[in-house]
Amino acid sequence: MAKTRLKCPCGEMITAPDEDLLVERAYAHLAAEHPALADTYTRDEVLFMAY
Protein backbone atom coordinates (compact mmCIF):
# COMPACT_ATOMS: atom_id res chain seq x y z
CA MET A 1 0.00 0.00 0.00
CA ALA A 2 1.34 3.40 -0.98
CA LYS A 3 1.86 6.01 1.70
CA THR A 4 0.14 9.25 0.75
CA ARG A 5 -0.03 11.31 3.95
CA LEU A 6 2.51 12.87 6.28
CA LYS A 7 1.90 15.12 9.26
CA CYS A 8 4.81 17.38 10.03
CA PRO A 9 5.47 18.04 13.73
CA CYS A 10 4.64 21.70 13.01
CA GLY A 11 1.07 20.60 12.26
CA GLU A 12 1.17 20.85 8.46
CA MET A 13 -0.54 17.92 6.73
CA ILE A 14 1.13 16.93 3.47
CA THR A 15 -0.78 14.74 1.05
CA ALA A 16 -0.19 13.39 -2.43
CA PRO A 17 -1.64 10.74 -4.75
CA ASP A 18 1.60 8.71 -4.69
CA GLU A 19 4.83 8.31 -2.73
CA ASP A 20 7.03 10.10 -5.24
CA LEU A 21 4.95 13.26 -5.07
CA LEU A 22 4.58 12.95 -1.29
CA VAL A 23 8.37 12.95 -0.88
CA GLU A 24 8.68 15.88 -3.29
CA ARG A 25 6.07 17.87 -1.36
CA ALA A 26 7.68 16.98 1.97
CA TYR A 27 11.04 18.26 0.73
CA ALA A 28 9.38 21.45 -0.56
CA HIS A 29 7.72 21.97 2.83
CA LEU A 30 11.02 21.44 4.63
CA ALA A 31 12.80 23.90 2.35
CA ALA A 32 10.13 26.56 2.81
CA GLU A 33 9.27 26.15 6.50
CA HIS A 34 12.24 24.36 8.09
CA PRO A 35 15.32 25.20 5.98
CA ALA A 36 17.76 24.01 8.64
CA LEU A 37 16.27 20.51 8.27
CA ALA A 38 15.85 20.53 4.50
CA ASP A 39 18.84 18.31 3.75
CA THR A 40 18.63 15.99 6.74
CA TYR A 41 15.96 13.48 5.66
CA THR A 42 16.32 10.71 3.11
CA ARG A 43 13.44 9.47 0.98
CA ASP A 44 13.22 6.34 3.15
CA GLU A 45 13.02 8.42 6.33
CA VAL A 46 10.22 10.56 4.89
CA LEU A 47 8.28 7.45 3.90
CA PHE A 48 8.92 5.85 7.29
CA MET A 49 7.06 8.76 8.91
CA ALA A 50 4.28 8.73 6.32
CA TYR A 51 1.10 6.69 6.36
MDTraj code that builds the backbone (N, CA, C; nanometers):
import mdtraj as md
import numpy as np

residues = "MET ALA LYS THR ARG LEU LYS CYS PRO CYS GLY GLU MET ILE THR ALA PRO ASP GLU ASP LEU LEU VAL GLU ARG ALA TYR ALA HIS LEU ALA ALA GLU HIS PRO ALA LEU ALA ASP THR TYR THR ARG ASP GLU VAL LEU PHE MET ALA TYR".split()
xyz = np.array([
    [0.0843, -0.1188, 0.0000],
    [0.0000, 0.0000, 0.0000],
    [0.0883, 0.1244, 0.0000],
    [0.0573, 0.2154, -0.0865],
    [0.1336, 0.3399, -0.0977],
    [0.1018, 0.4323, 0.0200],
    [0.2030, 0.5019, 0.0642],
    [0.1862, 0.6014, 0.1700],
    [0.1615, 0.7352, 0.1031],
    [0.0540, 0.8016, 0.1420],
    [0.0139, 0.9251, 0.0749],
    [-0.0102, 1.0419, 0.1694],
    [0.0201, 1.0239, 0.2978],
    [-0.0028, 1.1305, 0.3955],
    [0.1156, 1.1399, 0.4899],
    [0.1439, 1.2624, 0.5314],
    [0.2513, 1.2866, 0.6276],
    [0.2139, 1.4096, 0.7085],
    [0.2166, 1.3961, 0.8408],
    [0.1900, 1.5122, 0.9264],
    [0.3218, 1.5587, 0.9852],
    [0.3594, 1.6785, 0.9507],
    [0.4811, 1.7384, 1.0029],
    [0.4589, 1.7723, 1.1503],
    [0.5617, 1.7640, 1.2326],
    [0.5473, 1.8041, 1.3726],
    [0.4976, 1.9474, 1.3916],
    [0.5143, 2.0325, 1.2909],
    [0.4644, 2.1700, 1.3014],
    [0.3130, 2.1764, 1.2832],
    [0.2511, 2.0646, 1.2432],
    [0.1071, 2.0605, 1.2262],
    [0.0615, 2.0574, 1.0814],
    [0.1511, 2.0851, 0.9890],
    [0.1167, 2.0852, 0.8461],
    [0.0904, 1.9423, 0.7992],
    [-0.0221, 1.9221, 0.7310],
    [-0.0542, 1.7923, 0.6725],
    [-0.0145, 1.7963, 0.5255],
    [0.0666, 1.7026, 0.4851],
    [0.1130, 1.6931, 0.3472],
    [0.0492, 1.5690, 0.2864],
    [-0.0148, 1.5855, 0.1727],
    [-0.0783, 1.4737, 0.1050],
    [-0.0392, 1.4729, -0.0413],
    [-0.0502, 1.3543, -0.1011],
    [-0.0191, 1.3394, -0.2428],
    [-0.0819, 1.2091, -0.2915],
    [-0.1038, 1.1964, -0.4221],
    [-0.1639, 1.0744, -0.4750],
    [-0.0674, 0.9553, -0.4807],
    [0.0636, 0.9804, -0.4671],
    [0.1605, 0.8713, -0.4690],
    [0.2835, 0.9083, -0.3860],
    [0.3666, 0.8101, -0.3591],
    [0.4826, 0.8308, -0.2726],
    [0.5847, 0.9262, -0.3319],
    [0.6058, 0.9199, -0.4621],
    [0.7030, 1.0099, -0.5240],
    [0.6658, 1.1556, -0.5013],
    [0.5401, 1.1886, -0.5248],
    [0.4949, 1.3259, -0.5065],
    [0.4901, 1.3635, -0.3583],
    [0.4580, 1.2680, -0.2725],
    [0.4583, 1.2954, -0.1289],
    [0.5982, 1.3360, -0.0826],
    [0.6987, 1.2627, -0.1253],
    [0.8366, 1.2953, -0.0879],
    [0.8751, 1.4316, -0.1443],
    [0.8386, 1.4570, -0.2674],
    [0.8683, 1.5875, -0.3289],
    [0.8033, 1.7010, -0.2502],
    [0.6777, 1.6829, -0.2130],
    [0.6070, 1.7867, -0.1361],
    [0.6649, 1.8006, 0.0047],
    [0.7067, 1.6911, 0.0645],
    [0.7681, 1.6976, 0.1972],
    [0.8983, 1.7769, 0.1909],
    [0.9797, 1.7506, 0.0893],
    [1.1039, 1.8263, 0.0729],
    [1.0754, 1.9746, 0.0480],
    [0.9742, 2.0048, -0.0299],
    [0.9384, 2.1447, -0.0559],
    [0.8942, 2.2129, 0.0741],
    [0.8162, 2.1419, 0.1543],
    [0.7723, 2.1971, 0.2829],
    [0.8929, 2.2225, 0.3735],
    [0.9825, 2.1257, 0.3807],
    [1.1020, 2.1439, 0.4630],
    [1.1828, 2.2651, 0.4170],
    [1.2020, 2.2782, 0.2888],
    [1.2803, 2.3901, 0.2351],
    [1.2161, 2.5244, 0.2676],
    [1.0835, 2.5297, 0.2595],
    [1.0129, 2.6559, 0.2813],
    [0.9953, 2.6897, 0.4294],
    [0.9635, 2.5888, 0.5109],
    [0.9272, 2.6150, 0.6503],
    [1.0341, 2.5768, 0.7520],
    [1.1212, 2.4850, 0.7153],
    [1.2238, 2.4363, 0.8089],
    [1.3570, 2.4217, 0.7353],
    [1.4117, 2.5296, 0.6824],
    [1.5315, 2.5198, 0.5978],
    [1.6515, 2.4541, 0.6655],
    [1.6631, 2.4643, 0.7950],
    [1.7758, 2.4008, 0.8639],
    [1.7674, 2.2483, 0.8577],
    [1.6476, 2.1963, 0.8335],
    [1.6273, 2.0511, 0.8265],
    [1.6146, 1.9992, 0.6835],
    [1.6179, 2.0890, 0.5887],
    [1.5850, 2.0530, 0.4499],
    [1.6703, 1.9413, 0.3932],
    [1.7951, 1.9322, 0.4320],
    [1.8835, 1.8307, 0.3749],
    [1.9125, 1.7156, 0.4703],
    [1.8317, 1.7006, 0.5734],
    [1.8631, 1.5995, 0.6740],
    [1.7851, 1.4700, 0.6592],
    [1.6804, 1.4675, 0.5796],
    [1.5960, 1.3485, 0.5665],
    [1.6143, 1.2809, 0.4315],
    [1.6268, 1.1486, 0.4342],
    [1.6316, 1.0713, 0.3110],
    [1.4892, 1.0378, 0.2685],
    [1.4755, 0.9911, 0.1471],
    [1.3445, 0.9471, 0.0980],
    [1.2871, 0.8389, 0.1906],
    [1.3686, 0.7427, 0.2279],
    [1.3218, 0.6342, 0.3148],
    [1.2749, 0.6856, 0.4503],
    [1.3440, 0.7855, 0.5039],
    [1.3017, 0.8421, 0.6329],
    [1.1690, 0.9157, 0.6204],
    [1.1502, 0.9881, 0.5111],
    [1.0222, 1.0561, 0.4890],
    [0.9112, 0.9530, 0.4811],
    [0.9317, 0.8479, 0.4044],
    [0.8280, 0.7451, 0.3896],
    [0.8055, 0.6661, 0.5179],
    [0.9086, 0.6527, 0.6006],
    [0.8923, 0.5851, 0.7294],
    [0.7937, 0.6609, 0.8164],
    [0.7959, 0.7928, 0.8099],
    [0.7061, 0.8763, 0.8915],
    [0.5673, 0.8901, 0.8301],
    [0.5552, 0.8565, 0.7037],
    [0.4282, 0.8732, 0.6325],
    [0.3333, 0.7562, 0.6617],
    [0.2097, 0.7767, 0.6234],
    [0.1102, 0.6695, 0.6359],
    [0.0104, 0.6775, 0.5231],
])
top = md.Topology()
chain = top.add_chain()
for i, resn in enumerate(residues, 1):
    res = top.add_residue(resn, chain, resSeq=i)
    for name in ("N", "CA", "C"):
        top.add_atom(name, md.element.get_by_symbol(name[0]), res)
traj = md.Trajectory(xyz[None], top)
